[in-house]
Amino acid sequence: MNVDLSDLNAFMAVARAGGFRDAARAGGMSPSGLSEAVRRLETQLGVRLLNRTTRSVVPTEAGKRLLDRLAPALAEVESALDVVNTARDKPIGTLRLNVPVSAARLVLPAILPGFLAAYPEVQVEIIAEDSFVDVFASGCDAGIRYDERLEQDMIAVPIGPRVQRFAAAAAPAYLDRHGRPRHPQDLLSHACIRGRFSSGMINAWEFERDGESVKLEPSGPLIVRVGAATELGVEVAVAGAGIVYLFEDWLRPYFDRGELEPVLEPWWPRFSGPYLYFPSRRLMPAPLRAFVDFIKASEVD
C-alpha cells in the first residue's frame, strides 16, 4: 500500500492537537489541507481514524493503535533523514524540549543564548509544563527532569547546577507580625502558600539538619498550580500573606532585594540537579546531538 508520509504526519498532528485548527496553527498549514490529508489516508486504509464532532477530534480505536506504532517509526525516519546534517558544517533543524517550568526559568537561560549563537541554523522549541507526560509521544526530542522522575531506558546527561536547595521564605513584615520559625514544626502554626501539581498531588515540605529530617504538610490560605501559577504564590508571599517554599535559585532575587527573608535556612534540604534525557536510539537528530555536545563541553568548562 502506497501511503504518503505527509498524510501520516498530518494525521499525527491532528490527533495530538485534538483538532484541525490547533494542528494547523502549530504546523503552519491550513485546516482544510489537514482535513483532506486525513480523509485521503482514511480512504486508503479503509478505516476511520478520527471521530470528529463540532467540539473535539478524538482518535478511534484504530487511530490509537496506528498512533502507537507511528510515533517511533516516524521518529526513526526523521532521524535517518537527519543524517545528512552530519555532512554540514553546522546542523540545521528544530530541537524540541519538554521541560519543567523551573528548568525554563532557572536552567535554560544560562545555556540557550550560547547554544543559539553557536548554532544559528537550529531552532529551539521549549514546551514548559509540570505534568508528567511522555515527551517523545508528544513529539519532543528530549526532556529535562530530576533524577527521581527519569524514565527508564533513557540516556541522561547532567544539565545546569548539580546541587540545588529548596528554600522557605516570607516577607519581613509577615515575620514581624507572626514571628520567625525556629524549627520546621513551627510552620504548622503559620500561613503557608503551597503548590499543587496537575496530578492533584500537593508536595510535602521537607527539611533536614544534623541528621534530623522533618516532613510536613502545613496549611494556609492559598494553593497554586505548580508551574503555571508558581510566580503568583511568590508575589503573594512578597505581599505579606504567608510563607512560600520553593527553589532557592527562584527566590534568590527576592532575597537580594529584601522583598523576602530566608526562613529556617540551616534546614534547607539539598538535592541533585536536573538531567537532559533522551532515548538511546542509534540515530540521534543533529540538533539534539549538537545540544548534548554543547552541554557536555559547558560542564567541562
LUMLO-947665 format. One record per atom (N, C-alpha, C): x, y, z. Coordinates in steps of 0.1 Angstrom, whole numbers, plus 5000, padded with zeros to 4 digits. Example, Ala and Ser with C-alpha at 12.3 -4.5 7.8 and 13.67 -1.06 7.14 Angstrom:
% LUMLO-947665
513249435078 512349555078 513249675078 512849785071 513749895071 512950005079 
***
This chain:
% LUMLO-947665
500849885000 500050005000 500950125000 500750214990 501550334989 500850454996 501250475009 500750585017 501750695018 501250815016 502150935016 502550965031 503850985033 504251015046 503751145052 503451245043 502951365047 501551355052 500751255047 499451225052 499451165066 500451085068 500651025081 501051135091 501951225087 502251335096 501151425099 500251445089 499051525091 498151465102 497951335100 497151255110 497651265124 498951245125 499551255139 499451395145 499651505136 499551635141 498151665146 497151625139 495751655142 495351575155 495751455156 495451365168 496151425180 497351475179 498051525191 497451655195 497051745185 496551875188 495051865193 494451765189 493051745193 492051835184 492551865173 491751945164 492451995151 491752025141 492452065128 492952205129 492252295136 492652435136 493952445145 493952375156 495152385165 496352325158 496152215151 497252145144 497752235133 496852305126 497152395115 498052515120 497552575132 498352685137 499752645142 499852525147 501152475152 502052435141 501552385130 502352345119 502452435107 501752545108 501752645097 501052595084 500052515086 499252465075 497852515075 497052475066 495652515066 494752405071 493752435079 492852325084 492252245073 491952305062 491352225050 492352135044 493652175044 494652085039 494851965048 494851985061 495051875070 493851785069 492651845068 491451765067 491451675055 491851725044 491951655031 492951545032 494151565039 495151465041 494651355049 493951375060 493451275069 492351195062 491451265054 490451195047 491051105036 492151155030 492751065020 493350945026 494050965038 494650845045 493550745049 492450795054 491350705059 490750625047 490750695035 490250625023 491150515019 492450545019 493450445015 493450325025 493350355038 493350245048 492050175049 490950235045 489650175046 489050175060 489550265068 489050265082 489050415087 488150445096 488050585102 489150585113 489950695113 490950715122 490650815133 489750915129 489451025139 487951035140 487451045152 486051075154 485951235155 485151295146 485051435146 483751485150 483751585160 482451645164 482751795162 481751875165 481852025164 482752075176 482951995186 483752035198 485051965199 485251855193 486551785195 486851685184 488151655183 488551545173 489351445182 488851325182 489451225190 489851095182 490951035184 491350915176 490350805179 489950725169 489250605171 490150495177 489650385180 490450275185 491550235174 491150235162 492150205151 493150325150 492650445152 493550555152 494550555163 494150515175 495050505186 496150405184 495750285178 496750185175 497750225165 497250305155 498150355145 499150455151 498650545159 499450645166 500550575174 500250475181 501250405190 502350345181 502050305169 503050245161 503750345152 503050455149 503650555140 504750645147 504450685160 505350775166 506850725166 507150605171 508550565170 509050545156 508150495147 508550475133 508950595126 508050705127 508350825120 509550895127 509750875140 510950935146 512250875140 512250745137 513350685131 513550735117 512450755110 512550815096 513150955096 512751035106 513251175107 514751165111 515151075120 516551065124 517351015112 516850925104 517550875092 517850985082 516751065080 516951175070 517851285076 517951295089 518751395096 520251365095 520551245091 521951205089 522651295080 521951355070 522551445060 523151565067 522651595079 523251715086 524651695090 525051565091 526451545095 527451585084 526951605072 527851655061 527951805061 527251875070 527252015070 528252065081 528652185079 529552245090 528752265103 527552305102 526652325113 525352255111 524752195121 523452125119 522352225118 521252185111 520052265110 518852185114 517752255117 516552185121 516052245134 515052165139 514352215151 514652115163 514952175174 515152095186 514052125196 513252025199 512052045208 512351985221 512252065232 512552015245 511352035254 510951935262 509951935272 510551955285 510252065292 511052095305 510052135316 510352125328 509652185339 509752335338 508752405343 508852545344 510052595351 510452525362 511552565370 512852555361 512952455352 514152455344 514152565333 512952595328 512852705319 513252835325 513052855338 513352975345 514752975350 515252865355 516452865363 517652795356 517452715346 518552635340 518852685326 517752695317 518052725303 518452865300 518152965308 518653105305 520153115304 520853025312 522253035312 522952955301 522052875294 522552785283 522152825269 520952855268 520352885254 521052995246 521353105253 521953215244 523253165238 524153105245 525353055239 525152945228 524152855231 523952755221 523352815208 522352905210 521752965198 522853045190 523753105197 524853185190 525753085182 526052975188 526952875182 526252795170 524952785171 524252705161 523052785155 523352895147 522252985143 521252915134 521552805128 520552735119 519652635127 519852625140 518952545148 517952625155 516652585153 515552655160 515152565173 515152625184 514852555196 513352595200 512552485203 511252505207 511152445221 510652525231 510552485245 509152465249 508752355254 507452325259 507652315274 507252415282 507352415296 506152375303 506152265310 504952215318 505452125329 504652115339 505052035351 504251905352 503451865342 502751745342 503751635336 503551515341 504551405337 504051335325 504351395313 503951345300 505051265294 504651175284 505551105276 506151205266 507351265268 507751375260 508051335245 508251205243 508551165230 507351135222 506351085228 505051065222 504451195218 504751305226 504251435223 505051515213 506051445207 506851505196 508051575200 508551565212 509751625216 510951535214 512151605213 513351525211 514051485224 513851565234 514451535247 513651605258 513951575270 513251635282 514251665292 513851755302 514651785314 513851745326 514451655334 513751615346 514751595357 514351585369 515151555380 515251405382 516351355388 516651205387 515551115392 514751165402 513751075407 512551055397 512551145386 511451145376 511951095363 513251055362 513751005349 513050875345 512750865332 512150745326 513250645324 512850515324 513750405323 514250405308 515350335306 515850315293 516150445285 516650545293 516950675287 518450705290 519050785281 520350845283 520150975291 520850995302 520751115310 522051185310 521951315307 523151405307 522951515317 523851535327 523651645336 523551775329 522651865334 522451995328 522152095339 522852205339 522652305349 523352275362 522952345373 523652325386 523452185391 524552125397 524551985401 523951975415 523852075423 523252075436 522352195437 521152175442 520252285444 519652265458 518952365463 518252365476 516852415475 515952355483 514652415485 514752515496 514052625495 514152735505 512752775510 512652815522 511452875527 511653025529 510653105527 510853255527 509553325530 509653445535 508453525538 508853665538 507853755536 508153895537 508553935551 509554025553 509954075566 508754115574 507754185568 506554235575 505754125581 505654015573 504853895578 505553845590 506853825590 507653765601 507653855613 507653985611 507554075622 506154065629 505154035622 503754025628 503553885634 504153785628 503753645633 504953565639 506153625639 507253565645 508053485635 509353455638 510253385629 510353245634 509953145626 510053005630 511552965633 511652885644 512952835648 513152695645 512052625643 512152485639 511052455629 511252365620 510252335609 508852315615 508752245627 507452225632 506652355635 507352465637 506752595639 505852635627 506152585615 505452615603 503952575604 503652475612 502352425614 501352535619 501952635625 501152745631 501252875622 501752855610 501952975601 501052955589 500853065582 500153065569 501153025558 500952915552 501952865542 501252865528 502052905519 501552915505 502052785498 501152705493 501552565488 501252555473 501852455467 501752425453 501152295450 500252285440 499552165436 499952125422 500452005420 500751965406 499451935398 499651925385 498451895377 497851755380 498651665386 498151535390 497251545402 497251665409 496451675421 497251665434 498451625432 499351595444 499851735449 499851745462 500551865469 501751805476 502951865472 504151815478 504251855493 504851765501 505151795515 506351885515 506551965526 507752045528 508751965536 509951955531 510951875537 512151965542 512651925554 513851995559 514751895566 516051935567 517051845573 518151925579 518651875590 519751945597 520451855607 521751835606 522451755615 521851615617 521451555606 520951415606 519451415610 518851525613 517351525616 516651565603 515651485600 514851515588 513351545593 512751645587 511351675591 510551695578 509451625577 508551635566 507151675571 506751795565 505451855569 504451875558 503251885562 502151925553 501452045559 502052155559 501452275565 500152325558 499452415564 498252465558 498352615556 497452665548 497552815545 496452855537 496352985534 495253045527 495253035512 496452985506 496552985491 497252855487 496652795476 497252685469 497352725454 498552715448 498652755434 499052635426 498752635413 499252525404 500752545402 501452435404 502852435402 503252465388 504152555386 504552595372 503752715367 502452695364 501652805358 501452915367 501252885380 500952995390 501953005401 503152945399 504152955410 504553095413 504753175403 505153315405 504053395413 502753355410 501753425418 501953395433 502253275436 502453235450 503653315456 504653335449 505853415453 505353565456 504653615446 504253755448 503253775460 502453675462 501553685474 502353685487 503453595487 504353595498 505053735500 505453795489 506153925490 505154025496 503854015493 502854105498 502554085513 503153975519 503053955533 501953865537 501453775528 500353685531 500753555537 502053515537 502453385542 503853345538 504153225541 505553165538 505453075526 506453095517 506553015505 507752925505 507652805498 508652705498 508952675484 510252705479 510452695465 511952675463 512452665450 513852655447 514552785453 515652765459 516452875464 516852975452 517152915441 517553005430 516453085425 515253035426 514053115422 513853235431 514053205444 513853315454 514953405456 516153375451 517353455454 517253595450 516653635438 516553775435 515653855446 514653785451 513853845462 514653865475 515453775478 516353795489 517253915487 517853915475 518854025473 518154165473 516954175470 516254295470 515554325484 515654235493 515054255506 513554235506 512954185495 511554165495 511054045503 511953945503 511753825511 512853795520 512653735531 513653705541 513753545542 514953495542 515053345544 514453305557 513853185557 513253125568 513852985570 514352955582 514852825586 516052785576 516852885572 517952855562 518852735566 519252715579 520052605582 519352465579 518052465577 517352345575 517052315560 517452405551 517052385537 517752265531 516952175525 517452045520 518152065507 519151985505 519851985492 519351865484 519451885470 519051775461 519851785448 520051675441 520851675429 520151755418 520951815409 520351895398 519751815387 519251885377 518451815367 519251745356 518651665348 519251595337 518451615324 519251625313 518651615300 518551475296 517351425292 517251285289 516651265275 517051155269 516551125255 516750975253 516050925243 516150775240 517450735234 517950615238 519250565233 519150505219 518550585210 518450525196 519750555189 519950475178 521250475171 521450615164 520350665158 520450785150 519850895158 520750985163 520251105170 520151225161 519051295162 518851415154 520051515156 520551575145 521751655146 521551775156 520351845156 520251955166 520351905180 519851785183 519951725197 521451685199 522051635190 523451595191 524351715195 524051825187 524751945190 524552005204 523251995208 522952045221 523551965232 523651835231 524251745241 525751775241 526351785230 527851815229 528051955236 527252055233 527352185239 527252185254 526352105259 526152095274 527452025280 527851915274 529051845279 530251935279 530452015269 531552105268 531452215279 530252255281 530052365291 530352305305 530052185308 530252125320 531852115323 532552085312 534052075313 534552215316 534052315309 534552455311 534252495326 
***
